[in-house]
Amino acid sequence: MSTSERLIESTRELLWERGYVGTSPKAILEHAGAGQGSMYHHFKGKPDLALAAIRRTAEEMRATAAGVLDGPGTPYERIAAYLRRERDVLRGCPIGRLAMDPDVIASAELRAPVDETLDWIRERIAGIVEEGKEQGQFAPSLDGGEIAAAVVATVQGGYVLARASGSPAAFDAGVRGLLSLLAPRPA
């Protein structure tokens, strides 16, 4: 792995663990096993490196979500697969944690990939809900955008509750509750 790749991957890890303020250039260099000055050789500074790391995290999250949301199954099954996919619940969402980082939110440039990713997920789920309505799987009265917002809120809120309690049980309960509300009714 090249030095720039090690720097990006180390920054991704540290942003997830410590947030923007807690991720110092020194910590990045140590984590990456890179020499002093190598960050500034490849990047303009910490904000530039953080942006590359956040973009990479956002791309990875969209690809992972697409793998499930665009997969086989009915609209309900695809949403269920997204909600039930393997996650490190107690570690939290790498994008969701950035959304709660005041330094990331204060920077339009750093915040953009976070917003774009959450918007992409909501739009993709809203489309799946609309597809389910057309197939008669979901009630015609459901609003795809509102259901998508509820799905994202359940996932992000589930991470927070799980971390607070030290157990994935709260996350799992939220997922089961939402899925029971979305479950197609027998015809």
CORFENUR-V878850 format. One record per run of one state. SS is the DSSP state (alpha for helix, beta for strand, coil for the rest). FROM is the first residue (numbers start at 1). TO is the last residue. Records with the same first field share a line. If there is no record, write none. Layout:
# CORFENUR-V878850
SS = FROM-TO ; FROM-TO
This chain:
# CORFENUR-V878850
coil = 1-2 ; 19-24 ; 33-37 ; 43-45 ; 70-74 ; 85-93 ; 100-101 ; 106-107 ; 135-143 ; 166-168 ; 183-187
alpha = 3-18 ; 25-32 ; 38-42 ; 46-69 ; 75-84 ; 94-99 ; 102-105 ; 108-134 ; 144-165 ; 169-182
